[in-house]
């Protein structure tokens, strides 16, 4: 994620603290640091809330009805377990995930970086396509023109001299906008709240496929490290900042969960009313059924906001795996711009990422979580030297191991998807 926003980039964030920094540790996070943590939190959340997130939530709500609430709750709990560990290890160590990987076992970090880069690039083609579809629903623009315009907007953020501040503010603004608009549609659709609340703890059916799919969509692939790497670039690191790091990691997942819940309720209200959603675009159909043409336009805004923040998050995170804290901020920004530009060019040439490419990218993303999370847990368990002597909480390590077992299952499921390509 590297189109960075530290002071070196001139954006007003705290200076990036690399290994061996001599500055005295602070026991509180300065105002600029708090803003950067908020931006990191929303970058993680909005990276997860992409076009696939919207389609995925709508599809499962149609299939499972109110029972989908339980899958949402379980996925949120597991997501919290993953992000608590990732943010704490990355934050306390002051090192990016690939650096930790290479220190645990030489070469592991570069394998992780390659997986993130490949998966992030292919999915970013789809994210650019999502921005085009969003502007098409919002304004009636041709999808390819909308995608090109959106890519230019994303690139403009990283051309700014205050790229870090611009990044943080934009993802927060668009995140709040998405949640607010979706909440309005959820209210208008009048979902059966009593049934939904009961299903959070007493569902009529439990669908493990839905649970694992949601987990993969919210902490899989590059999303796992989006917020943690942004936090690292902002300089909020070290054992003295464990409190803010922990709160931000949990709140980031809560933001994602809130968006998932209000989107679920919006669609549930429409489905419970007996409306048959269009198969080619069920989410747009649900919003239109709930609020007419206004709903359709709102869907366009939400889809565009979800897609462009995912474009930004995928580019920023992928480039963070290619660079170090010693890479000049200008170089990181240029690499991020190139990543976005190349994704947009491929989208304009072929329309979207081919299905086969998406399946392969999904398999790569499925491997990122178990490989990267194994490194995180090993550092927490055995490498106090990388944590500056910090004593890692055993309860948190235990929670992480449970989440790691789920990650292994997700990785196996993703690899089996590749086999279907050659069936």
C-alpha positions as CSV (number, residue, x, y, z in Angstrom):
1,X,0.0,0.0,0.0
2,X,2.5,2.4,-0.5
3,X,1.6,5.5,-2.1
4,X,2.5,6.8,1.2
5,X,1.4,9.7,3.3
6,X,4.2,10.2,5.9
7,X,5.9,13.5,6.5
8,X,8.5,12.6,4.0
9,X,5.7,12.8,1.5
10,X,4.8,16.2,2.7
11,X,1.3,15.3,3.9
12,X,1.6,16.1,7.6
13,X,1.5,12.5,8.9
14,X,3.9,11.5,11.6
15,X,7.3,10.5,10.3
16,X,7.6,6.9,9.3
17,X,9.5,5.1,12.0
18,X,11.7,2.5,10.5
19,X,13.8,0.0,12.4
20,X,16.4,1.6,14.5
21,X,14.7,4.9,14.9
22,X,16.1,6.9,17.8
23,X,13.1,9.1,18.6
24,X,11.8,8.6,22.1
25,X,8.6,6.6,22.1
26,X,5.4,8.4,22.7
27,X,2.8,7.1,25.0
28,X,0.0,8.8,23.2
29,X,-0.9,9.2,19.5
30,X,-0.7,12.8,18.3
31,X,-3.5,14.4,16.4
32,X,-2.0,13.7,13.0
33,X,-1.5,10.1,14.1
34,X,-5.2,9.7,15.2
35,X,-6.2,11.0,11.8
36,X,-3.9,8.5,10.1
37,X,-5.3,5.6,12.3
38,X,-8.8,6.6,11.3
39,X,-7.7,6.6,7.6
40,X,-6.1,3.2,8.1
41,X,-9.2,1.8,9.7
42,X,-11.4,3.0,6.9
43,X,-8.9,1.9,4.2
44,X,-9.2,-1.6,5.6
45,X,-13.0,-1.4,5.7
46,X,-13.5,0.2,2.3
47,X,-11.0,-2.2,0.7
48,X,-13.2,-5.0,1.8
49,X,-16.4,-3.2,0.7
50,X,-16.0,-3.6,-3.1
51,X,-18.3,-4.6,-6.0
52,X,-17.9,-8.2,-5.1
53,X,-18.9,-7.5,-1.4
54,X,-22.2,-5.9,-2.6
55,X,-23.0,-8.7,-5.0
56,X,-22.0,-11.4,-2.5
57,X,-24.1,-10.0,0.3
58,X,-27.1,-9.6,-2.0
59,X,-26.8,-13.1,-3.4
60,X,-26.6,-14.8,0.0
61,X,-29.5,-12.7,1.4
62,X,-31.7,-13.9,-1.5
63,X,-30.6,-17.5,-0.9
64,X,-30.7,-17.7,2.9
65,X,-33.1,-14.9,3.9
66,X,-32.9,-13.8,7.5
67,X,-30.7,-16.9,8.3
68,X,-27.8,-15.0,6.6
69,X,-27.5,-12.9,9.7
70,X,-25.8,-15.7,11.6
71,X,-23.2,-16.1,8.9
72,X,-22.5,-12.3,9.1
73,X,-22.0,-12.5,12.9
74,X,-19.7,-15.5,12.8
75,X,-17.6,-14.0,9.9
76,X,-17.3,-10.7,11.8
77,X,-16.0,-12.5,15.0
78,X,-13.4,-14.4,12.9
79,X,-12.4,-11.2,11.0
80,X,-11.8,-9.5,14.3
81,X,-9.5,-12.4,15.5
82,X,-7.5,-12.1,12.3
83,X,-7.1,-8.3,12.2
84,X,-6.3,-8.0,15.9
85,X,-3.3,-10.2,15.4
86,X,-2.2,-8.7,12.0
87,X,-2.4,-5.1,13.2
88,X,-0.7,-5.9,16.6
89,X,2.2,-7.8,15.1
90,X,2.8,-5.4,12.2
91,X,2.2,-2.4,14.4
92,X,4.4,-3.4,17.4
93,X,7.2,-4.7,15.1
94,X,7.1,-1.7,12.9
95,X,7.7,-4.0,9.9
96,X,5.6,-4.9,6.8
97,X,4.3,-8.4,6.4
98,X,6.8,-9.3,3.7
99,X,9.7,-8.1,5.8
100,X,8.5,-10.3,8.7
101,X,8.1,-13.2,6.3
102,X,11.6,-13.0,5.1
103,X,13.0,-12.8,8.6
104,X,11.0,-15.8,9.7
105,X,12.1,-17.8,6.6
106,X,14.1,-16.3,3.7
107,X,12.0,-16.0,0.6
108,X,8.6,-16.4,2.3
109,X,8.1,-12.6,2.3
110,X,8.7,-12.4,-1.5
111,X,6.3,-15.3,-2.2
112,X,3.7,-13.4,-0.2
113,X,4.4,-10.2,-2.1
114,X,4.1,-12.0,-5.4
115,X,0.7,-13.4,-4.4
116,X,-0.6,-10.1,-3.3
117,X,0.6,-8.3,-6.4
118,X,-0.9,-10.9,-8.8
119,X,-4.2,-11.2,-7.0
120,X,-4.5,-7.4,-6.3
121,X,-3.8,-6.5,-10.0
122,X,-6.4,-8.9,-11.4
123,X,-9.1,-7.9,-9.0
124,X,-8.2,-4.3,-9.5
125,X,-9.3,-4.6,-13.1
126,X,-12.7,-5.7,-11.8
127,X,-12.7,-2.8,-9.3
128,X,-12.1,-0.3,-12.2
129,X,-15.0,-2.0,-14.0
130,X,-17.1,-1.6,-10.8
131,X,-16.5,2.2,-10.9
132,X,-17.7,2.3,-14.5
133,X,-20.9,0.4,-13.6
134,X,-21.5,2.7,-10.7
135,X,-21.3,5.8,-12.8
136,X,-23.5,4.1,-15.4
137,X,-26.2,3.5,-12.8
138,X,-25.7,6.9,-11.2
139,X,-25.4,9.2,-14.3
140,X,-26.0,6.9,-17.3
141,X,-22.4,7.2,-18.5
142,X,-20.9,4.5,-20.7
143,X,-19.2,2.0,-18.3
144,X,-15.8,2.3,-20.0
145,X,-15.9,6.1,-19.9
146,X,-16.9,5.9,-16.2
147,X,-14.1,3.5,-15.5
148,X,-11.5,5.8,-17.2
149,X,-12.8,8.9,-15.3
150,X,-12.6,7.0,-12.0
151,X,-9.1,5.9,-12.6
152,X,-8.0,9.5,-13.3
153,X,-9.7,10.5,-10.0
154,X,-7.8,7.7,-8.1
155,X,-4.5,8.7,-9.8
156,X,-5.1,12.4,-8.8
157,X,-5.1,11.4,-5.2
158,X,-1.5,10.1,-5.4
159,X,-0.4,13.0,-7.5
160,X,-1.2,15.3,-4.6
161,X,1.7,16.7,-2.5
162,X,-0.4,15.7,0.5
163,X,-1.3,12.2,-0.7
164,X,-1.5,10.6,2.7
165,X,-3.9,13.2,4.1
166,X,-6.0,13.0,0.9
167,X,-6.1,9.2,1.0
168,X,-7.2,9.2,4.6
169,X,-9.9,11.8,4.2
170,X,-11.4,10.4,1.0
171,X,-11.7,6.8,2.3
172,X,-13.4,8.0,5.5
173,X,-15.8,10.3,3.5
174,X,-16.7,7.6,1.0
175,X,-17.0,5.0,3.8
176,X,-19.5,7.1,5.7
177,X,-21.4,8.0,2.5
178,X,-21.8,4.3,1.6
179,X,-23.1,3.4,5.1
180,X,-25.4,6.4,5.3
181,X,-27.0,5.8,1.9
182,X,-27.4,2.1,2.4
183,X,-29.0,2.7,5.8
184,X,-31.6,4.9,4.2
185,X,-32.5,2.2,1.7
186,X,-32.6,-0.3,4.6
187,X,-35.1,1.9,6.4
188,X,-37.2,2.4,3.3
189,X,-37.3,-1.4,2.5
190,X,-38.8,-2.1,5.9
191,X,-37.1,-5.4,6.7
192,X,-38.4,-7.8,9.3
193,X,-36.1,-6.7,12.1
194,X,-37.4,-9.2,14.7
195,X,-36.7,-12.1,12.5
196,X,-33.3,-10.8,11.5
197,X,-32.3,-10.2,15.1
198,X,-33.4,-13.7,16.1
199,X,-31.4,-15.1,13.3
200,X,-28.2,-13.5,14.5
201,X,-28.1,-16.1,17.3
202,X,-30.8,-18.7,16.4
203,X,-30.8,-19.2,12.6
204,X,-33.1,-21.6,10.9
205,X,-30.1,-22.9,9.0
206,X,-26.3,-22.5,9.1
207,X,-24.5,-22.2,5.8
208,X,-20.7,-22.7,6.2
209,X,-20.1,-21.8,2.6
210,X,-21.6,-18.4,3.2
211,X,-19.4,-18.0,6.3
212,X,-16.1,-18.9,4.7
213,X,-17.0,-16.8,1.6
214,X,-17.6,-13.8,3.8
215,X,-14.3,-14.3,5.7
216,X,-12.4,-14.6,2.4
217,X,-14.0,-11.4,1.1
218,X,-13.3,-9.3,4.2
219,X,-9.8,-10.4,5.3
220,X,-8.6,-12.3,2.3
221,X,-6.0,-11.3,-0.2
222,X,-4.5,-7.8,0.0
223,X,-7.3,-6.7,2.3
224,X,-5.6,-8.5,5.2
225,X,-2.8,-5.9,5.3
226,X,-4.5,-2.8,3.9
227,X,-5.1,-1.0,7.2
228,X,-2.0,-2.4,9.0
229,X,0.4,-1.2,6.3
230,X,-1.2,2.2,6.1
231,X,-0.9,2.5,9.9
232,X,2.7,1.5,9.6
233,X,3.4,4.1,6.9
234,X,1.8,6.8,9.2
235,X,4.3,6.0,11.9
236,X,1.9,4.8,14.6
237,X,4.0,1.8,15.7
238,X,5.6,0.3,18.7
239,X,4.5,-1.3,22.0
240,X,3.5,2.1,23.4
241,X,0.7,2.3,20.8
242,X,-0.8,-1.1,21.4
243,X,-4.0,0.5,22.7
244,X,-4.8,2.7,19.6
245,X,-3.6,-0.1,17.3
246,X,-6.0,-2.6,18.9
247,X,-9.0,-0.3,18.9
248,X,-8.5,0.7,15.3
249,X,-8.2,-2.9,14.1
250,X,-11.5,-3.8,15.8
251,X,-13.3,-0.7,14.6
252,X,-12.2,-1.3,11.0
253,X,-13.9,-4.7,11.0
254,X,-16.9,-3.1,12.8
255,X,-17.3,-0.6,10.0
256,X,-17.2,-3.4,7.5
257,X,-19.7,-5.4,9.6
258,X,-22.1,-2.4,9.8
259,X,-22.1,-2.0,6.1
260,X,-22.7,-5.7,5.6
261,X,-25.6,-5.6,8.1
262,X,-27.4,-2.6,6.6
263,X,-26.9,-3.9,3.1
264,X,-28.3,-7.3,4.3
265,X,-31.3,-5.5,5.8
266,X,-32.0,-3.4,2.7
267,X,-32.1,-6.5,0.5
268,X,-34.0,-8.6,3.1
269,X,-36.8,-6.0,3.2
270,X,-37.2,-6.3,-0.6
271,X,-37.0,-10.1,-0.6
272,X,-39.4,-10.5,2.3
273,X,-41.9,-8.4,0.4
274,X,-41.9,-11.0,-2.4
275,X,-40.0,-9.0,-5.0
276,X,-38.1,-11.2,-7.5
277,X,-34.7,-9.6,-8.1
278,X,-33.1,-9.5,-11.6
279,X,-30.5,-12.2,-11.9
280,X,-28.1,-10.2,-13.9
281,X,-27.8,-7.4,-11.3
282,X,-29.7,-8.4,-8.1
283,X,-28.3,-5.5,-5.9
284,X,-29.4,-2.8,-8.3
285,X,-32.7,-4.5,-8.6
286,X,-33.1,-4.5,-4.8
287,X,-32.4,-0.9,-4.4
288,X,-34.7,0.1,-7.2
289,X,-37.5,-2.0,-5.8
290,X,-37.0,-0.4,-2.4
291,X,-36.8,3.3,-3.5
292,X,-37.6,3.5,-7.2
293,X,-35.4,5.6,-9.4
294,X,-33.9,7.3,-6.4
295,X,-32.8,3.9,-5.1
296,X,-31.2,3.0,-8.4
297,X,-29.2,6.3,-8.4
298,X,-28.2,5.7,-4.8
299,X,-27.0,2.2,-5.7
300,X,-24.9,3.8,-8.4
301,X,-23.3,6.1,-5.8
302,X,-22.7,3.3,-3.4
303,X,-21.3,0.9,-6.1
304,X,-19.0,3.7,-7.3
305,X,-17.8,4.6,-3.8
306,X,-17.2,0.9,-3.0
307,X,-15.3,0.3,-6.2
308,X,-13.1,3.4,-6.2
309,X,-12.0,2.9,-2.6
310,X,-11.2,-0.7,-3.5
311,X,-9.1,0.6,-6.5
312,X,-7.2,2.8,-4.1
313,X,-6.8,0.1,-1.5
314,X,-5.7,-2.6,-3.9
315,X,-3.1,-0.3,-5.5
316,X,-1.8,1.1,-2.2
317,X,-1.5,-2.3,-0.6
318,X,0.0,-4.1,-3.5
319,X,2.7,-1.4,-3.9
320,X,3.5,-1.6,-0.2
321,X,4.6,-5.2,-0.8
322,X,7.1,-4.0,-3.4
323,X,8.7,-1.2,-1.4
324,X,10.3,-0.6,2.0
325,X,10.3,2.3,4.5
326,X,13.5,3.4,2.7
327,X,11.7,3.8,-0.6
328,X,11.3,7.5,-1.5
329,X,7.6,8.6,-1.1
330,X,7.6,9.9,-4.7
331,X,8.7,6.5,-6.0
332,X,5.9,4.8,-4.1
333,X,3.4,7.3,-5.4
334,X,4.5,6.8,-9.0
335,X,4.4,3.0,-8.6
336,X,0.8,3.2,-7.3
337,X,-0.2,5.5,-10.1
338,X,1.3,3.0,-12.6
339,X,-0.6,0.2,-10.9
340,X,-3.9,2.0,-11.2
341,X,-3.2,3.1,-14.8
342,X,-2.3,-0.3,-16.0
343,X,-5.4,-1.8,-14.3
344,X,-7.5,0.8,-16.1
345,X,-5.8,0.2,-19.4
346,X,-6.5,-3.6,-19.3
347,X,-10.1,-2.9,-18.3
348,X,-10.5,-0.5,-21.3
349,X,-9.0,-3.0,-23.7
350,X,-10.8,-6.2,-22.6
351,X,-13.9,-4.9,-20.6
352,X,-13.2,-6.8,-17.4
353,X,-10.9,-9.4,-16.0
354,X,-11.7,-12.8,-17.7
355,X,-13.4,-15.4,-15.5
356,X,-10.4,-17.7,-15.7
357,X,-8.1,-14.9,-14.4
358,X,-10.5,-14.1,-11.6
359,X,-10.5,-17.7,-10.5
360,X,-6.7,-17.8,-10.5
361,X,-6.6,-14.5,-8.6
362,X,-9.1,-15.9,-6.1
363,X,-6.8,-18.9,-5.5
364,X,-3.9,-16.6,-4.9
365,X,-6.0,-14.6,-2.5
366,X,-7.0,-17.8,-0.7
367,X,-3.3,-18.6,-0.2
368,X,-2.3,-15.1,1.1
369,X,-4.3,-15.5,4.3
370,X,-2.9,-18.8,5.5
371,X,0.7,-18.1,4.4
372,X,0.8,-14.5,5.8
373,X,-1.1,-15.4,8.9
374,X,1.2,-18.3,9.7
375,X,4.1,-15.7,9.6
376,X,2.1,-13.4,11.9
377,X,1.4,-16.1,14.5
378,X,5.0,-17.4,14.4
379,X,6.3,-13.9,15.1
380,X,3.8,-13.5,17.9
381,X,4.7,-16.9,19.4
382,X,8.5,-17.3,18.9
383,X,10.0,-14.0,17.7
384,X,9.9,-11.5,20.6
385,X,13.1,-10.1,19.1
386,X,11.1,-8.8,16.2
387,X,8.6,-7.3,18.6
388,X,11.1,-5.3,20.6
389,X,10.7,-7.7,23.6
390,X,7.0,-7.2,23.7
391,X,5.2,-10.0,25.6
392,X,2.4,-11.1,23.3
393,X,-0.9,-12.0,25.0
394,X,-1.5,-15.7,25.0
395,X,-5.3,-15.3,24.7
396,X,-4.8,-13.3,21.5
397,X,-2.5,-15.9,20.1
398,X,-5.0,-18.7,20.9
399,X,-7.8,-16.7,19.2
400,X,-5.5,-16.3,16.2
401,X,-4.8,-20.0,16.0
402,X,-8.5,-20.7,15.7
403,X,-8.8,-18.1,12.9
404,X,-5.7,-19.7,11.3
405,X,-7.5,-23.0,11.0
406,X,-10.3,-21.3,9.2
407,X,-7.7,-19.7,6.9
408,X,-6.3,-23.1,6.1
409,X,-9.7,-24.3,5.1
410,X,-10.2,-21.2,2.9
411,X,-6.9,-21.8,1.2
412,X,-7.8,-25.4,0.4
413,X,-11.1,-24.3,-1.0
414,X,-9.4,-21.7,-3.2
415,X,-7.0,-24.2,-4.6
416,X,-9.8,-26.6,-5.4
417,X,-11.4,-23.8,-7.5
418,X,-8.3,-23.9,-9.7
419,X,-8.9,-27.6,-10.4
420,X,-12.3,-26.7,-11.9
421,X,-10.6,-24.7,-14.6
422,X,-9.0,-27.9,-16.0
423,X,-12.0,-30.2,-15.4
